[in-house]
Amino acid sequence: MPGRPDDVARQFELDRPRLRAVAYRILGSLGEADDALQEAWLRADRADTSEVANPSGWLTTVVARVCLNLLRARDNRREEPLDPQESPGDASRGQTAGTGTGTDPAEEAQLADEVGIALLIVLDTLGPAERLAFVLHDMFDVPFRDIAAMLDKTPAATRQLASRARRRVRGVPAPEADPPRRRRAVDAYLAATRGGDFDALVALLHPDVVLRADAAVVPTPEPFTVSGVEPVARGAMASMGRAGAAAVVLVDGRVGMAMAEHGRLRVVLRFDFAADGRMTGIDVIAEPARLNELDITGIG
């Protein structure tokens, strides 16, 4: 039987945790997810729901459409630089741009851990249609025919979108050029940075190590270079605040690291290694145009 407006309102409150989970996984930002729920409720409240036979499914569609619009708007701004007052290291201390909802950083960090930081990082590299198809189908069992209607595509085309996204999210085994020793070294680098273990970090670095960072990493007009074990290690320690939002991923087919804040890819690290497994070079990339050129996938 079609639902009455009060049925839809009641269902919205019952489904709120699930709808919030849907929005968070599509958008990767708790602030944006809460804003999307607010907008979805305003749309639902204004809509004629007298013919809605499945209020729960209908509300999921409304939320997903709002999130899709936000993703498309975000995708159009992807080439824009960060706010000049906000370096990649400062972003985690503020609200997500464009959201009016103050969020609890601890809650957002907990959600990111539950979903998986590496997953959120790879999701941010997907196009809006791929991301929506993957999240709704693979995480919430929404049928492809329903997703296809949201995307104005056929179910077969929507299935292909989800399949492409799935391959990127699940990733592939690291190639032979990156033996397990290098994966362990990058894991150890992340652990040392998170834990503030300076000595452990120094042990991973070659005496001639060079760190190269583009101009978006810190508020300087030009890229900069740091050489030597201790200067490079001190620079890595300065990123402790961001390390909690970092994960090990494949960057252009090689083991690297990526950092996401509020679900947005902010910084990528690429590593070069000596024959003995120590790190000889670290490239720190934060310029939006350069980030967009990278191929980032999960590690299977």
C-alpha positions as a Markdown table, in Angstrom:
| # | Residue | x | y | z |
|---|---|---|---|---|
| 1 | Met | 0.0 | 0.0 | 0.0 |
| 2 | Pro | 1.4 | 3.5 | -0.9 |
| 3 | Gly | 2.8 | 5.3 | 2.1 |
| 4 | Arg | 1.3 | 8.4 | 3.7 |
| 5 | Pro | 3.6 | 11.4 | 4.5 |
| 6 | Asp | 3.7 | 10.5 | 8.2 |
| 7 | Asp | 4.8 | 7.0 | 7.2 |
| 8 | Val | 7.7 | 8.4 | 5.2 |
| 9 | Ala | 8.7 | 10.7 | 8.1 |
| 10 | Arg | 8.6 | 7.7 | 10.5 |
| 11 | Gln | 10.6 | 5.6 | 8.1 |
| 12 | Phe | 13.2 | 8.3 | 7.7 |
| 13 | Glu | 13.9 | 8.3 | 11.4 |
| 14 | Leu | 14.0 | 4.5 | 11.6 |
| 15 | Asp | 16.4 | 4.4 | 8.6 |
| 16 | Arg | 18.5 | 7.4 | 9.6 |
| 17 | Pro | 21.6 | 5.3 | 10.7 |
| 18 | Arg | 21.5 | 3.4 | 7.4 |
| 19 | Leu | 20.9 | 6.4 | 5.3 |
| 20 | Arg | 23.8 | 8.2 | 7.0 |
| 21 | Ala | 26.0 | 5.2 | 6.4 |
| 22 | Val | 25.0 | 5.2 | 2.7 |
| 23 | Ala | 25.8 | 9.0 | 2.5 |
| 24 | Tyr | 29.1 | 8.7 | 4.3 |
| 25 | Arg | 30.4 | 5.9 | 2.1 |
| 26 | Ile | 29.4 | 7.7 | -1.1 |
| 27 | Leu | 30.9 | 11.0 | 0.0 |
| 28 | Gly | 33.6 | 10.0 | 2.4 |
| 29 | Ser | 33.0 | 13.0 | 4.6 |
| 30 | Leu | 30.8 | 12.9 | 7.7 |
| 31 | Gly | 30.0 | 16.7 | 7.4 |
| 32 | Glu | 28.9 | 16.3 | 3.8 |
| 33 | Ala | 26.9 | 13.1 | 4.7 |
| 34 | Asp | 25.0 | 15.0 | 7.4 |
| 35 | Asp | 24.3 | 17.8 | 5.0 |
| 36 | Ala | 23.1 | 15.4 | 2.4 |
| 37 | Leu | 20.7 | 13.8 | 4.9 |
| 38 | Gln | 19.3 | 17.2 | 5.7 |
| 39 | Glu | 18.8 | 18.1 | 2.0 |
| 40 | Ala | 17.3 | 14.6 | 1.4 |
| 41 | Trp | 14.8 | 15.1 | 4.2 |
| 42 | Leu | 13.8 | 18.5 | 2.9 |
| 43 | Arg | 13.2 | 17.0 | -0.5 |
| 44 | Ala | 11.2 | 14.1 | 1.0 |
| 45 | Asp | 9.2 | 16.4 | 3.1 |
| 46 | Arg | 8.1 | 18.4 | 0.1 |
| 47 | Ala | 7.5 | 15.4 | -2.2 |
| 48 | Asp | 4.1 | 13.8 | -2.8 |
| 49 | Thr | 4.7 | 10.4 | -1.2 |
| 50 | Ser | 1.1 | 9.1 | -1.6 |
| 51 | Glu | 2.2 | 6.6 | -4.2 |
| 52 | Val | 5.4 | 5.5 | -2.5 |
| 53 | Ala | 5.0 | 1.8 | -1.9 |
| 54 | Asn | 8.5 | 1.2 | -0.4 |
| 55 | Pro | 9.4 | 4.2 | 1.8 |
| 56 | Ser | 12.8 | 2.8 | 2.8 |
| 57 | Gly | 13.9 | 2.1 | -0.7 |
| 58 | Trp | 12.5 | 5.5 | -1.9 |
| 59 | Leu | 14.5 | 7.3 | 0.8 |
| 60 | Thr | 17.7 | 5.5 | -0.1 |
| 61 | Thr | 17.2 | 6.7 | -3.7 |
| 62 | Val | 16.6 | 10.3 | -2.5 |
| 63 | Val | 19.7 | 10.3 | -0.4 |
| 64 | Ala | 21.8 | 8.7 | -3.2 |
| 65 | Arg | 20.6 | 11.3 | -5.8 |
| 66 | Val | 21.6 | 14.1 | -3.4 |
| 67 | Cys | 25.0 | 12.5 | -2.9 |
| 68 | Leu | 25.4 | 12.0 | -6.7 |
| 69 | Asn | 24.8 | 15.7 | -7.2 |
| 70 | Leu | 27.4 | 16.6 | -4.6 |
| 71 | Leu | 29.9 | 14.2 | -6.1 |
| 72 | Arg | 29.4 | 15.7 | -9.6 |
| 73 | Ala | 29.9 | 19.2 | -8.2 |
| 74 | Arg | 33.0 | 18.0 | -6.4 |
| 75 | Asp | 34.3 | 16.4 | -9.5 |
| 76 | Asn | 34.0 | 19.6 | -11.4 |
| 77 | Arg | 36.1 | 21.4 | -8.8 |
| 78 | Arg | 38.8 | 18.7 | -8.6 |
| 79 | Glu | 41.4 | 20.7 | -10.5 |
| 80 | Glu | 41.0 | 23.7 | -8.1 |
| 81 | Pro | 43.8 | 24.2 | -5.6 |
| 82 | Leu | 43.3 | 24.0 | -1.9 |
| 83 | Asp | 42.3 | 27.1 | 0.0 |
| 84 | Pro | 45.5 | 29.2 | 0.1 |
| 85 | Gln | 45.0 | 29.5 | 3.9 |
| 86 | Glu | 44.8 | 25.7 | 4.2 |
| 87 | Ser | 47.8 | 23.4 | 3.6 |
| 88 | Pro | 47.2 | 19.6 | 3.4 |
| 89 | Gly | 48.3 | 19.4 | 7.0 |
| 90 | Asp | 45.9 | 22.0 | 8.2 |
| 91 | Ala | 42.8 | 20.5 | 6.5 |
| 92 | Ser | 42.1 | 18.0 | 9.2 |
| 93 | Arg | 41.8 | 20.8 | 11.8 |
| 94 | Gly | 38.9 | 22.5 | 10.0 |
| 95 | Gln | 35.5 | 21.6 | 8.6 |
| 96 | Thr | 35.0 | 20.2 | 5.2 |
| 97 | Ala | 34.7 | 23.0 | 2.6 |
| 98 | Gly | 31.2 | 23.6 | 1.6 |
| 99 | Thr | 29.6 | 21.9 | 4.6 |
| 100 | Gly | 27.7 | 23.7 | 7.3 |
| 101 | Thr | 27.7 | 20.9 | 9.8 |
| 102 | Gly | 30.3 | 20.8 | 12.6 |
| 103 | Thr | 31.5 | 17.3 | 13.0 |
| 104 | Asp | 33.3 | 15.5 | 15.8 |
| 105 | Pro | 36.8 | 14.6 | 14.5 |
| 106 | Ala | 36.9 | 11.5 | 16.8 |
| 107 | Glu | 33.7 | 10.3 | 15.3 |
| 108 | Glu | 34.9 | 10.9 | 11.8 |
| 109 | Ala | 38.2 | 9.1 | 12.5 |
| 110 | Gln | 36.2 | 6.1 | 14.0 |
| 111 | Leu | 34.0 | 5.9 | 10.9 |
| 112 | Ala | 37.1 | 6.1 | 8.6 |
| 113 | Asp | 38.6 | 3.2 | 10.5 |
| 114 | Glu | 35.4 | 1.2 | 10.3 |
| 115 | Val | 35.0 | 1.7 | 6.6 |
| 116 | Gly | 38.8 | 1.5 | 5.9 |
| 117 | Ile | 41.0 | 4.4 | 5.1 |
| 118 | Ala | 42.5 | 2.7 | 2.0 |
| 119 | Leu | 39.0 | 2.1 | 0.7 |
| 120 | Leu | 38.0 | 5.7 | 1.2 |
| 121 | Ile | 41.2 | 6.8 | -0.6 |
| 122 | Val | 40.5 | 4.6 | -3.6 |
| 123 | Leu | 36.8 | 5.6 | -3.7 |
| 124 | Asp | 37.9 | 9.2 | -4.0 |
| 125 | Thr | 39.7 | 8.4 | -7.2 |
| 126 | Leu | 36.6 | 7.0 | -8.8 |
| 127 | Gly | 34.2 | 8.9 | -11.0 |
| 128 | Pro | 30.8 | 9.8 | -9.5 |
| 129 | Ala | 28.9 | 7.1 | -11.4 |
| 130 | Glu | 31.4 | 4.4 | -10.6 |
| 131 | Arg | 31.4 | 5.3 | -6.9 |
| 132 | Leu | 27.7 | 5.4 | -6.6 |
| 133 | Ala | 27.2 | 2.0 | -8.4 |
| 134 | Phe | 29.9 | 0.3 | -6.3 |
| 135 | Val | 28.7 | 1.7 | -2.9 |
| 136 | Leu | 25.0 | 1.1 | -3.4 |
| 137 | His | 25.4 | -2.4 | -4.9 |
| 138 | Asp | 28.4 | -3.9 | -3.2 |
| 139 | Met | 27.9 | -2.4 | 0.2 |
| 140 | Phe | 24.1 | -2.0 | 0.5 |
| 141 | Asp | 22.7 | -4.6 | -2.0 |
| 142 | Val | 20.7 | -2.0 | -4.0 |
| 143 | Pro | 19.7 | -3.8 | -7.3 |
| 144 | Phe | 21.4 | -2.6 | -10.5 |
| 145 | Arg | 18.1 | -1.7 | -12.1 |
| 146 | Asp | 17.4 | 0.8 | -9.3 |
| 147 | Ile | 20.9 | 2.3 | -9.5 |
| 148 | Ala | 20.6 | 2.5 | -13.3 |
| 149 | Ala | 17.5 | 4.7 | -13.0 |
| 150 | Met | 19.5 | 7.1 | -10.8 |
| 151 | Leu | 22.3 | 7.3 | -13.3 |
| 152 | Asp | 20.1 | 7.3 | -16.4 |
| 153 | Lys | 21.9 | 4.2 | -17.7 |
| 154 | Thr | 21.0 | 0.6 | -18.5 |
| 155 | Pro | 21.4 | -2.0 | -15.8 |
| 156 | Ala | 24.1 | -3.7 | -17.9 |
| 157 | Ala | 26.1 | -0.4 | -18.1 |
| 158 | Thr | 25.6 | 0.1 | -14.4 |
| 159 | Arg | 26.9 | -3.4 | -13.7 |
| 160 | Gln | 30.0 | -2.5 | -15.7 |
| 161 | Leu | 30.6 | 0.6 | -13.7 |
| 162 | Ala | 30.5 | -1.3 | -10.4 |
| 163 | Ser | 32.8 | -4.0 | -11.9 |
| 164 | Arg | 35.4 | -1.4 | -12.8 |
| 165 | Ala | 35.2 | 0.2 | -9.4 |
| 166 | Arg | 35.5 | -3.2 | -7.7 |
| 167 | Arg | 38.7 | -4.0 | -9.6 |
| 168 | Arg | 40.3 | -0.7 | -8.4 |
| 169 | Val | 39.1 | -1.1 | -4.8 |
| 170 | Arg | 40.2 | -4.7 | -4.5 |
| 171 | Gly | 43.4 | -4.0 | -6.3 |
| 172 | Val | 45.9 | -6.5 | -7.6 |
| 173 | Pro | 48.9 | -8.1 | -6.0 |
| 174 | Ala | 52.0 | -5.8 | -5.9 |
| 175 | Pro | 54.1 | -6.5 | -9.0 |
| 176 | Glu | 57.5 | -8.3 | -8.9 |
| 177 | Ala | 59.2 | -4.9 | -9.0 |
| 178 | Asp | 57.9 | -4.3 | -5.5 |
| 179 | Pro | 58.8 | -7.4 | -3.5 |
| 180 | Pro | 57.2 | -8.0 | 0.0 |
| 181 | Arg | 60.2 | -6.3 | 1.6 |
| 182 | Arg | 59.2 | -3.0 | 0.1 |
| 183 | Arg | 55.6 | -3.4 | 1.3 |
| 184 | Arg | 56.9 | -4.1 | 4.8 |
| 185 | Ala | 59.1 | -1.0 | 4.6 |
| 186 | Val | 56.2 | 1.2 | 3.6 |
| 187 | Asp | 54.0 | -0.4 | 6.4 |
| 188 | Ala | 56.9 | 0.3 | 8.8 |
| 189 | Tyr | 57.2 | 3.9 | 7.6 |
| 190 | Leu | 53.5 | 4.5 | 8.2 |
| 191 | Ala | 53.6 | 2.9 | 11.6 |
| 192 | Ala | 56.7 | 4.9 | 12.7 |
| 193 | Thr | 55.1 | 8.1 | 11.5 |
| 194 | Arg | 51.9 | 7.4 | 13.3 |
| 195 | Gly | 53.7 | 6.4 | 16.5 |
| 196 | Gly | 56.3 | 9.2 | 16.4 |
| 197 | Asp | 59.1 | 6.6 | 16.5 |
| 198 | Phe | 62.0 | 8.6 | 15.2 |
| 199 | Asp | 64.6 | 5.9 | 15.5 |
| 200 | Ala | 62.5 | 3.3 | 13.7 |
| 201 | Leu | 62.0 | 5.8 | 10.9 |
| 202 | Val | 65.7 | 6.6 | 10.6 |
| 203 | Ala | 66.4 | 2.8 | 10.3 |
| 204 | Leu | 64.3 | 2.7 | 7.1 |
| 205 | Leu | 66.1 | 5.5 | 5.4 |
| 206 | His | 69.3 | 5.3 | 3.2 |
| 207 | Pro | 72.1 | 7.7 | 4.3 |
| 208 | Asp | 71.6 | 9.5 | 0.9 |
| 209 | Val | 67.9 | 9.7 | 1.1 |
| 210 | Val | 66.2 | 12.7 | -0.6 |
| 211 | Leu | 62.7 | 14.0 | 0.0 |
| 212 | Arg | 61.1 | 16.0 | -2.8 |
| 213 | Ala | 57.8 | 17.9 | -2.1 |
| 214 | Asp | 55.7 | 20.0 | -4.4 |
| 215 | Ala | 54.6 | 23.5 | -3.6 |
| 216 | Ala | 51.2 | 22.4 | -2.3 |
| 217 | Val | 52.7 | 20.4 | 0.6 |
| 218 | Val | 53.6 | 23.5 | 2.5 |
| 219 | Pro | 52.8 | 27.2 | 1.8 |
| 220 | Thr | 55.9 | 27.9 | -0.4 |
| 221 | Pro | 55.9 | 29.2 | -4.0 |
| 222 | Glu | 58.3 | 26.5 | -5.2 |
| 223 | Pro | 58.9 | 22.7 | -4.7 |
| 224 | Phe | 61.5 | 22.0 | -2.1 |
| 225 | Thr | 64.0 | 19.2 | -1.4 |
| 226 | Val | 65.4 | 17.9 | 1.8 |
| 227 | Ser | 68.5 | 15.6 | 2.0 |
| 228 | Gly | 69.9 | 13.4 | 4.6 |
| 229 | Val | 68.5 | 10.9 | 7.1 |
| 230 | Glu | 67.8 | 13.1 | 10.1 |
| 231 | Pro | 66.3 | 16.1 | 8.2 |
| 232 | Val | 64.0 | 13.7 | 6.2 |
| 233 | Ala | 63.0 | 11.9 | 9.3 |
| 234 | Arg | 62.2 | 15.1 | 11.1 |
| 235 | Gly | 60.1 | 16.2 | 8.1 |
| 236 | Ala | 58.2 | 12.9 | 8.3 |
| 237 | Met | 57.6 | 13.4 | 12.0 |
| 238 | Ala | 56.0 | 16.7 | 11.2 |
| 239 | Ser | 53.2 | 14.8 | 9.4 |
| 240 | Met | 52.2 | 12.7 | 12.4 |
| 241 | Gly | 48.8 | 14.6 | 12.5 |
| 242 | Arg | 48.0 | 13.4 | 9.0 |
| 243 | Ala | 49.3 | 9.8 | 9.4 |
| 244 | Gly | 46.1 | 8.6 | 11.1 |
| 245 | Ala | 44.3 | 9.3 | 7.8 |
| 246 | Ala | 46.9 | 7.5 | 5.7 |
| 247 | Ala | 47.0 | 4.0 | 4.2 |
| 248 | Val | 49.3 | 1.9 | 2.0 |
| 249 | Val | 48.1 | 1.7 | -1.6 |
| 250 | Leu | 49.5 | 1.1 | -5.0 |
| 251 | Val | 50.6 | 4.3 | -6.7 |
| 252 | Asp | 51.1 | 3.8 | -10.5 |
| 253 | Gly | 51.5 | 0.1 | -9.7 |
| 254 | Arg | 54.1 | 0.5 | -7.0 |
| 255 | Val | 53.7 | 0.4 | -3.2 |
| 256 | Gly | 53.2 | 3.9 | -1.8 |
| 257 | Met | 51.1 | 5.8 | 0.7 |
| 258 | Ala | 48.1 | 8.1 | 0.4 |
| 259 | Met | 46.5 | 10.4 | 2.9 |
| 260 | Ala | 42.8 | 11.4 | 2.8 |
| 261 | Glu | 41.1 | 14.0 | 5.0 |
| 262 | His | 37.3 | 14.2 | 5.2 |
| 263 | Gly | 37.3 | 11.5 | 2.4 |
| 264 | Arg | 39.3 | 13.6 | 0.0 |
| 265 | Leu | 42.7 | 12.5 | -1.3 |
| 266 | Arg | 45.2 | 15.1 | -0.2 |
| 267 | Val | 48.7 | 13.8 | -0.3 |
| 268 | Val | 50.5 | 10.8 | -2.0 |
| 269 | Leu | 53.9 | 9.5 | -1.2 |
| 270 | Arg | 56.0 | 7.6 | -3.7 |
| 271 | Phe | 59.2 | 5.8 | -2.6 |
| 272 | Asp | 62.4 | 4.8 | -4.3 |
| 273 | Phe | 64.5 | 2.0 | -2.7 |
| 274 | Ala | 68.2 | 0.9 | -2.7 |
| 275 | Ala | 69.2 | -2.7 | -3.3 |
| 276 | Asp | 69.3 | -3.2 | 0.5 |
| 277 | Gly | 65.7 | -2.2 | 0.9 |
| 278 | Arg | 66.2 | 1.2 | 2.5 |
| 279 | Met | 64.4 | 4.2 | 1.1 |
| 280 | Thr | 66.5 | 6.5 | -1.2 |
| 281 | Gly | 63.8 | 8.8 | -2.3 |
| 282 | Ile | 60.4 | 10.1 | -1.2 |
| 283 | Asp | 58.2 | 12.1 | -3.5 |
| 284 | Val | 55.4 | 14.0 | -1.7 |
| 285 | Ile | 52.6 | 15.0 | -4.0 |
| 286 | Ala | 49.8 | 17.3 | -3.1 |
| 287 | Glu | 49.1 | 19.5 | -6.1 |
| 288 | Pro | 45.5 | 18.6 | -7.4 |
| 289 | Ala | 46.6 | 18.4 | -11.0 |
| 290 | Arg | 49.4 | 15.9 | -10.1 |
| 291 | Leu | 47.2 | 13.9 | -7.9 |
| 292 | Asn | 44.6 | 13.5 | -10.7 |
| 293 | Glu | 47.3 | 12.0 | -12.9 |
| 294 | Leu | 48.2 | 9.2 | -10.5 |
| 295 | Asp | 46.7 | 5.7 | -10.8 |
| 296 | Ile | 45.8 | 4.7 | -7.2 |
| 297 | Thr | 44.4 | 1.3 | -6.4 |
| 298 | Gly | 44.0 | -1.0 | -3.4 |
| 299 | Ile | 46.5 | -3.8 | -2.8 |
| 300 | Gly | 45.1 | -7.3 | -3.2 |
